[in-house]
Amino acid sequence: MPQPAMEATVAERGQITLPKAVRDALGLTKGSKLKVELDGGRIVLRKDVDDALSRVRGRFKLPAGVTTDDVMRELRGRAPGDPVDI
């Protein structure tokens, strides 16, 4: 059953903001990749199933006592919110 139509406005540089309900329903977060297709007079956006984050999201359980911040520090050297050395 089709969902009710929602609106998005094209900004000055061609950017649009997808409605939160759409982002939540598809699990889209900052950096998610979308495929853009033209279908006659329609624009079709599809979640990029080749997006590595989408393929592995939710498939791994962290060991007891390990946080996502711990993993971020191990991979990137810092976690979100950590102080930045200048």
MMTF fields as JSON, N, C-alpha, C and O atoms, coordinates in Angstrom:
{
  "mmtfVersion": "1.0.0",
  "mmtfProducer": "UNKNOWN",
  "numBonds": 343,
  "numAtoms": 344,
  "numGroups": 86,
  "numChains": 1,
  "numModels": 1,
  "chainsPerModel": [1],
  "groupsPerChain": [86],
  "chainIdList": ["A"],
  "bondAtomList": [4, 2, 8, 6, 12, 10, 16, 14, 20, 18, 24, 22, 28, 26, 32, 30, 36, 34, 40, 38, 44, 42, 48, 46, 52, 50, 56, 54, 60, 58, 64, 62, 68, 66, 72, 70, 76, 74, 80, 78, 84, 82, 88, 86, 92, 90, 96, 94, 100, 98, 104, 102, 108, 106, 112, 110, 116, 114, 120, 118, 124, 122, 128, 126, 132, 130, 136, 134, 140, 138, 144, 142, 148, 146, 152, 150, 156, 154, 160, 158, 164, 162, 168, 166, 172, 170, 176, 174, 180, 178, 184, 182, 188, 186, 192, 190, 196, 194, 200, 198, 204, 202, 208, 206, 212, 210, 216, 214, 220, 218, 224, 222, 228, 226, 232, 230, 236, 234, 240, 238, 244, 242, 248, 246, 252, 250, 256, 254, 260, 258, 264, 262, 268, 266, 272, 270, 276, 274, 280, 278, 284, 282, 288, 286, 292, 290, 296, 294, 300, 298, 304, 302, 308, 306, 312, 310, 316, 314, 320, 318, 324, 322, 328, 326, 332, 330, 336, 334, 340, 338],
  "bondOrderList": [1, 1, 1, 1, 1, 1, 1, 1, 1, 1, 1, 1, 1, 1, 1, 1, 1, 1, 1, 1, 1, 1, 1, 1, 1, 1, 1, 1, 1, 1, 1, 1, 1, 1, 1, 1, 1, 1, 1, 1, 1, 1, 1, 1, 1, 1, 1, 1, 1, 1, 1, 1, 1, 1, 1, 1, 1, 1, 1, 1, 1, 1, 1, 1, 1, 1, 1, 1, 1, 1, 1, 1, 1, 1, 1, 1, 1, 1, 1, 1, 1, 1, 1, 1, 1],
  "groupList": [{"groupName": "MET", "atomNameList": ["N", "CA", "C", "O"], "elementList": ["N", "C", "C", "O"], "formalChargeList": [0, 0, 0, 0], "bondAtomList": [1, 0, 2, 1, 3, 2], "bondOrderList": [1, 1, 2], "singleLetterCode": "M", "chemCompType": "L-PEPTIDE LINKING"}, {"groupName": "PRO", "atomNameList": ["N", "CA", "C", "O"], "elementList": ["N", "C", "C", "O"], "formalChargeList": [0, 0, 0, 0], "bondAtomList": [1, 0, 2, 1, 3, 2], "bondOrderList": [1, 1, 2], "singleLetterCode": "P", "chemCompType": "L-PEPTIDE LINKING"}, {"groupName": "GLN", "atomNameList": ["N", "CA", "C", "O"], "elementList": ["N", "C", "C", "O"], "formalChargeList": [0, 0, 0, 0], "bondAtomList": [1, 0, 2, 1, 3, 2], "bondOrderList": [1, 1, 2], "singleLetterCode": "Q", "chemCompType": "L-PEPTIDE LINKING"}, {"groupName": "ALA", "atomNameList": ["N", "CA", "C", "O"], "elementList": ["N", "C", "C", "O"], "formalChargeList": [0, 0, 0, 0], "bondAtomList": [1, 0, 2, 1, 3, 2], "bondOrderList": [1, 1, 2], "singleLetterCode": "A", "chemCompType": "L-PEPTIDE LINKING"}, {"groupName": "GLU", "atomNameList": ["N", "CA", "C", "O"], "elementList": ["N", "C", "C", "O"], "formalChargeList": [0, 0, 0, 0], "bondAtomList": [1, 0, 2, 1, 3, 2], "bondOrderList": [1, 1, 2], "singleLetterCode": "E", "chemCompType": "L-PEPTIDE LINKING"}, {"groupName": "THR", "atomNameList": ["N", "CA", "C", "O"], "elementList": ["N", "C", "C", "O"], "formalChargeList": [0, 0, 0, 0], "bondAtomList": [1, 0, 2, 1, 3, 2], "bondOrderList": [1, 1, 2], "singleLetterCode": "T", "chemCompType": "L-PEPTIDE LINKING"}, {"groupName": "VAL", "atomNameList": ["N", "CA", "C", "O"], "elementList": ["N", "C", "C", "O"], "formalChargeList": [0, 0, 0, 0], "bondAtomList": [1, 0, 2, 1, 3, 2], "bondOrderList": [1, 1, 2], "singleLetterCode": "V", "chemCompType": "L-PEPTIDE LINKING"}, {"groupName": "ARG", "atomNameList": ["N", "CA", "C", "O"], "elementList": ["N", "C", "C", "O"], "formalChargeList": [0, 0, 0, 0], "bondAtomList": [1, 0, 2, 1, 3, 2], "bondOrderList": [1, 1, 2], "singleLetterCode": "R", "chemCompType": "L-PEPTIDE LINKING"}, {"groupName": "GLY", "atomNameList": ["N", "CA", "C", "O"], "elementList": ["N", "C", "C", "O"], "formalChargeList": [0, 0, 0, 0], "bondAtomList": [1, 0, 2, 1, 3, 2], "bondOrderList": [1, 1, 2], "singleLetterCode": "G", "chemCompType": "PEPTIDE LINKING"}, {"groupName": "ILE", "atomNameList": ["N", "CA", "C", "O"], "elementList": ["N", "C", "C", "O"], "formalChargeList": [0, 0, 0, 0], "bondAtomList": [1, 0, 2, 1, 3, 2], "bondOrderList": [1, 1, 2], "singleLetterCode": "I", "chemCompType": "L-PEPTIDE LINKING"}, {"groupName": "LEU", "atomNameList": ["N", "CA", "C", "O"], "elementList": ["N", "C", "C", "O"], "formalChargeList": [0, 0, 0, 0], "bondAtomList": [1, 0, 2, 1, 3, 2], "bondOrderList": [1, 1, 2], "singleLetterCode": "L", "chemCompType": "L-PEPTIDE LINKING"}, {"groupName": "LYS", "atomNameList": ["N", "CA", "C", "O"], "elementList": ["N", "C", "C", "O"], "formalChargeList": [0, 0, 0, 0], "bondAtomList": [1, 0, 2, 1, 3, 2], "bondOrderList": [1, 1, 2], "singleLetterCode": "K", "chemCompType": "L-PEPTIDE LINKING"}, {"groupName": "ASP", "atomNameList": ["N", "CA", "C", "O"], "elementList": ["N", "C", "C", "O"], "formalChargeList": [0, 0, 0, 0], "bondAtomList": [1, 0, 2, 1, 3, 2], "bondOrderList": [1, 1, 2], "singleLetterCode": "D", "chemCompType": "L-PEPTIDE LINKING"}, {"groupName": "SER", "atomNameList": ["N", "CA", "C", "O"], "elementList": ["N", "C", "C", "O"], "formalChargeList": [0, 0, 0, 0], "bondAtomList": [1, 0, 2, 1, 3, 2], "bondOrderList": [1, 1, 2], "singleLetterCode": "S", "chemCompType": "L-PEPTIDE LINKING"}, {"groupName": "PHE", "atomNameList": ["N", "CA", "C", "O"], "elementList": ["N", "C", "C", "O"], "formalChargeList": [0, 0, 0, 0], "bondAtomList": [1, 0, 2, 1, 3, 2], "bondOrderList": [1, 1, 2], "singleLetterCode": "F", "chemCompType": "L-PEPTIDE LINKING"}],
  "groupTypeList": [0, 1, 2, 1, 3, 0, 4, 3, 5, 6, 3, 4, 7, 8, 2, 9, 5, 10, 1, 11, 3, 6, 7, 12, 3, 10, 8, 10, 5, 11, 8, 13, 11, 10, 11, 6, 4, 10, 12, 8, 8, 7, 9, 6, 10, 7, 11, 12, 6, 12, 12, 3, 10, 13, 7, 6, 7, 8, 7, 14, 11, 10, 1, 3, 8, 6, 5, 5, 12, 12, 6, 0, 7, 4, 10, 7, 8, 7, 3, 1, 8, 12, 1, 6, 12, 9],
  "groupIdList": [1, 2, 3, 4, 5, 6, 7, 8, 9, 10, 11, 12, 13, 14, 15, 16, 17, 18, 19, 20, 21, 22, 23, 24, 25, 26, 27, 28, 29, 30, 31, 32, 33, 34, 35, 36, 37, 38, 39, 40, 41, 42, 43, 44, 45, 46, 47, 48, 49, 50, 51, 52, 53, 54, 55, 56, 57, 58, 59, 60, 61, 62, 63, 64, 65, 66, 67, 68, 69, 70, 71, 72, 73, 74, 75, 76, 77, 78, 79, 80, 81, 82, 83, 84, 85, 86],
  "secStructList": [7, 7, 7, 7, 7, 7, 7, 7, 7, 7, 7, 6, 6, 1, 7, 7, 7, 7, 7, 2, 2, 2, 2, 2, 2, 2, 6, 7, 7, 6, 6, 7, 7, 3, 3, 3, 3, 3, 3, 6, 6, 3, 3, 3, 3, 3, 3, 7, 6, 6, 7, 2, 2, 2, 2, 2, 6, 6, 7, 7, 7, 7, 7, 6, 6, 7, 7, 2, 2, 2, 2, 2, 2, 2, 2, 2, 1, 1, 7, 6, 6, 7, 7, 7, 7, 7],
  "xCoordList": [0.845, 0.0, 0.888, 1.753, 0.712, 1.553, 1.392, 0.305, 2.5, 2.49, 1.971, 2.041, 1.452, 1.002, 2.178, 3.303, 1.913, 2.958, 3.502, 2.759, 4.814, 5.483, 6.185, 6.411, 6.532, 7.184, 8.626, 8.99, 9.445, 10.821, 11.06, 10.569, 11.802, 12.083, 13.516, 14.434, 13.703, 15.045, 15.693, 15.15, 16.867, 17.594, 18.422, 18.451, 19.079, 19.832, 20.828, 20.953, 21.528, 22.555, 22.027, 22.811, 20.694, 20.116, 19.929, 19.555, 20.181, 20.049, 18.603, 17.86, 18.226, 16.92, 17.14, 18.142, 16.193, 16.205, 15.077, 13.913, 15.436, 14.419, 13.646, 14.243, 12.333, 11.557, 12.07, 12.502, 12.013, 12.52, 11.863, 12.526, 10.581, 9.878, 10.51, 10.601, 10.945, 11.587, 12.958, 13.301, 13.755, 15.097, 15.002, 15.765, 14.069, 13.91, 13.472, 13.992, 12.523, 11.993, 13.072, 13.049, 14.019, 15.063, 16.386, 17.349, 16.435, 17.676, 18.766, 19.948, 18.39, 19.364, 19.964, 19.249, 21.273, 21.987, 22.962, 23.106, 23.626, 24.602, 25.603, 26.172, 25.812, 26.756, 26.148, 26.829, 24.868, 24.213, 24.204, 23.999, 24.426, 24.441, 23.08, 22.446, 22.637, 21.388, 21.672, 22.524, 20.972, 21.012, 19.928, 18.812, 20.245, 19.299, 19.014, 19.935, 17.726, 17.323, 16.221, 15.412, 16.198, 15.095, 14.171, 14.62, 12.878, 11.872, 10.802, 9.818, 11.015, 10.111, 10.228, 11.314, 9.14, 9.138, 9.31, 9.06, 9.738, 9.888, 11.355, 12.156, 11.693, 13.012, 12.825, 11.978, 13.606, 13.516, 14.81, 15.897, 14.694, 15.839, 15.761, 14.709, 16.873, 16.938, 18.11, 19.179, 17.901, 18.984, 20.028, 19.691, 21.288, 22.381, 22.701, 23.329, 22.277, 22.504, 23.976, 24.384, 24.773, 26.207, 26.927, 28.122, 26.21, 26.794, 27.249, 26.423, 28.544, 29.113, 28.487, 28.254, 28.213, 27.615, 26.223, 25.857, 25.457, 24.111, 24.149, 23.299, 25.139, 25.208, 25.553, 25.101, 26.339, 26.773, 26.055, 26.22, 25.256, 24.592, 23.753, 22.9, 23.999, 23.222, 23.614, 22.935, 24.681, 25.061, 26.097, 26.341, 26.7, 27.752, 27.378, 26.821, 27.686, 27.44, 28.789, 29.719, 28.887, 30.137, 30.3, 29.314, 31.544, 31.784, 31.338, 31.295, 31.019, 30.601, 31.676, 32.865, 31.243, 32.167, 32.813, 33.531, 32.577, 33.138, 32.04, 30.936, 32.343, 31.363, 31.7, 32.801, 30.737, 31.009, 32.096, 32.872, 32.163, 33.241, 34.607, 35.57, 34.694, 35.952, 36.365, 37.535, 35.398, 35.68, 36.116, 37.061, 35.433, 35.799, 37.219, 37.982, 37.573, 38.943, 39.971, 41.048, 39.643, 40.554, 40.721, 41.828, 39.609, 39.651, 40.165, 40.958, 39.711, 39.991, 40.907, 41.327, 41.212, 42.047, 41.285, 41.857, 39.992, 39.142, 37.692, 37.336, 36.877, 35.439, 34.723, 35.29, 33.479, 32.739, 32.663, 32.365, 32.934, 32.895, 34.225, 34.377, 35.211, 36.54, 37.171, 36.918, 37.993, 38.68, 39.645, 40.251, 39.771, 40.651, 41.941, 41.905, 43.071, 44.384, 44.677, 44.597, 45.015, 45.328, 46.798, 47.264],
  "yCoordList": [-1.179, 0.0, 1.239, 1.355, 2.166, 3.356, 4.235, 4.354, 4.844, 5.776, 7.126, 7.412, 7.96, 9.29, 10.111, 9.968, 10.968, 11.808, 12.784, 13.312, 13.012, 13.98, 14.976, 14.696, 16.131, 17.161, 17.351, 17.148, 17.744, 18.163, 19.35, 19.368, 20.336, 21.533, 21.49, 21.137, 21.851, 21.902, 23.211, 24.294, 23.092, 24.269, 24.874, 24.35, 25.962, 26.733, 25.883, 26.053, 24.986, 24.185, 22.818, 21.906, 22.676, 21.433, 20.384, 19.25, 20.746, 19.786, 19.705, 20.686, 18.492, 18.31, 17.608, 16.922, 17.792, 17.066, 16.051, 16.407, 14.783, 13.745, 13.819, 14.037, 13.641, 13.655, 12.601, 11.52, 12.934, 12.046, 10.666, 9.65, 10.628, 9.336, 8.438, 7.224, 9.026, 8.256, 7.778, 6.609, 8.689, 8.317, 7.198, 6.233, 7.327, 6.313, 4.973, 3.927, 4.999, 3.761, 2.978, 1.747, 3.689, 3.022, 2.899, 2.339, 3.422, 3.356, 4.235, 3.908, 5.347, 6.252, 7.157, 7.753, 7.25, 8.139, 8.972, 8.764, 9.905, 10.749, 9.856, 8.936, 10.134, 9.358, 8.177, 7.541, 7.871, 6.783, 7.117, 8.268, 6.108, 6.291, 5.951, 4.973, 6.769, 6.534, 6.466, 7.197, 5.601, 5.557, 6.503, 6.496, 7.313, 8.275, 7.856, 7.698, 7.676, 7.267, 8.194, 8.69, 8.421, 9.143, 8.13, 7.218, 8.29, 7.398, 8.289, 8.644, 8.644, 9.611, 10.936, 11.512, 11.42, 12.676, 12.481, 13.405, 11.286, 11.001, 10.828, 10.374, 11.19, 10.917, 9.762, 9.83, 8.701, 7.536, 7.451, 7.388, 7.449, 7.274, 5.875, 5.456, 5.155, 3.813, 3.74, 4.29, 3.061, 2.82, 1.965, 0.956, 2.361, 1.641, 0.389, 0.473, -0.759, -2.001, -2.395, -3.263, -1.764, -2.029, -1.221, -1.41, -0.333, 0.473, -0.465, -1.127, -0.523, -1.478, -1.342, -2.348, -0.133, 0.048, -0.574, -1.182, -0.421, -0.988, -2.508, -3.133, -3.104, -4.563, -5.161, -6.263, -4.467, -5.061, -4.499, -5.012, -3.446, -2.808, -3.823, -4.501, -3.921, -4.792, -6.252, -7.069, -6.617, -8.024, -8.45, -9.645, -7.513, -7.858, -7.418, -6.338, -8.256, -7.916, -7.664, -8.458, -6.561, -6.222, -7.084, -7.43, -7.431, -8.19, -7.381, -6.151, -8.068, -7.403, -6.412, -6.728, -5.217, -4.197, -3.356, -2.406, -3.678, -2.904, -2.01, -2.476, -0.719, 0.222, 0.561, 0.285, 1.163, 1.608, 2.678, 2.76, 3.501, 4.494, 3.806, 4.281, 2.692, 1.938, 1.477, 1.566, 0.986, 0.512, 1.675, 1.539, 2.824, 4.0, 4.446, 4.777, 4.455, 4.842, 3.878, 4.297, 2.603, 1.605, 1.787, 1.68, 2.063, 2.2, 3.556, 3.634, 4.634, 5.987, 6.807, 7.905, 6.265, 7.027, 7.938, 8.472, 8.127, 8.936, 8.56, 7.989, 8.896, 8.651, 9.991, 10.998, 10.033, 11.279, 11.851, 11.132, 13.136, 13.776, 13.822, 14.563, 13.043, 13.102, 14.457, 15.025, 14.988, 16.256, 16.078, 15.021, 17.128, 17.1, 17.821, 18.949, 17.186, 17.812, 18.774, 18.413, 19.999, 21.006, 21.343, 22.168],
  "zCoordList": [0.0, 0.0, 0.0, 0.868, -0.932, -0.993, 0.239, 0.805, 0.636, 1.757, 1.268, 0.072, 2.169, 1.747, 1.229, 1.708, 0.251, -0.334, 0.709, 1.536, 0.65, 1.521, 0.624, -0.553, 1.157, 0.368, 0.782, 1.94, -0.187, 0.045, -0.873, -2.002, -0.406, -1.184, -1.686, -0.945, -2.949, -3.518, -3.071, -3.289, -2.44, -1.955, -3.088, -4.201, -2.791, -3.787, -4.571, -5.784, -3.918, -4.583, -5.033, -5.294, -5.125, -5.599, -4.521, -4.818, -3.284, -2.189, -1.716, -1.745, -1.275, -0.642, 0.694, 0.898, 1.587, 2.851, 2.796, 2.618, 2.951, 2.969, 4.277, 5.331, 4.229, 5.468, 6.456, 6.057, 7.743, 8.788, 8.713, 8.923, 8.418, 8.337, 7.271, 7.459, 6.158, 5.084, 5.543, 5.364, 6.143, 6.623, 7.648, 7.595, 8.575, 9.627, 9.044, 9.433, 8.118, 7.548, 6.8, 6.785, 6.177, 5.4, 6.151, 5.628, 7.377, 8.142, 7.558, 7.669, 6.935, 6.335, 7.398, 8.203, 7.388, 8.3, 7.491, 6.286, 8.134, 7.454, 6.72, 7.308, 5.44, 4.652, 3.909, 3.104, 4.164, 3.429, 1.939, 1.552, 1.115, -0.333, -0.918, -0.521, -1.867, -2.577, -4.062, -4.566, -4.764, -6.225, -6.725, -6.206, -7.724, -8.29, -9.725, -10.527, -10.048, -11.393, -11.889, -11.105, -13.193, -13.814, -14.454, -15.148, -14.22, -14.788, -15.401, -14.751, -16.664, -17.294, -16.561, -16.496, -16.015, -15.269, -13.777, -13.003, -13.354, -11.922, -11.563, -12.379, -10.353, -9.786, -8.818, -7.927, -8.982, -8.106, -7.306, -7.881, -5.981, -5.092, -4.506, -4.025, -4.545, -3.967, -3.013, -3.277, -1.91, -0.971, -1.674, -2.293, -1.581, -2.239, -1.432, -0.377, -1.917, -1.181, -1.178, -0.406, -2.034, -2.033, -0.954, -0.728, -0.298, 0.769, 1.888, 2.515, 2.137, 3.098, 4.476, 5.145, 4.909, 6.233, 6.298, 7.303, 5.234, 5.226, 5.281, 5.916, 4.611, 4.575, 5.926, 6.238, 6.737, 8.0, 9.222, 10.328, 9.029, 10.162, 10.933, 10.358, 12.226, 13.089, 13.066, 13.689, 12.376, 12.273, 13.3, 13.466, 13.982, 14.928, 16.332, 16.53, 17.295, 18.693, 19.344, 19.199, 20.058, 20.73, 21.977, 22.628, 22.31, 23.543, 24.769, 24.731, 25.821, 27.06, 27.499, 27.497, 27.873, 28.358, 27.27, 27.581, 25.992, 24.886, 24.329, 24.049, 24.169, 23.636, 22.189, 21.711, 21.504, 20.14, 20.132, 19.18, 21.18, 21.275, 21.343, 20.742, 22.072, 22.126, 20.729, 20.358, 19.964, 18.611, 17.727, 16.949, 17.84, 17.05, 17.36, 16.453, 18.64, 19.017, 18.431, 18.008, 18.407, 17.856, 16.343, 15.816, 15.654, 14.199, 13.733, 12.794, 14.393, 13.904, 14.803, 14.44, 15.978, 16.884, 17.818, 18.769, 17.56, 18.432, 18.188, 17.158, 19.157, 19.042, 18.998, 19.422, 18.492, 18.504, 19.92, 20.874, 20.044, 21.366, 22.065, 23.037, 21.601, 22.199, 21.89, 20.828, 22.806, 22.508, 21.342, 21.171, 20.55, 19.385, 19.745, 20.237, 19.505, 19.748, 18.611, 17.437, 18.974, 17.943, 17.982, 17.196]
}
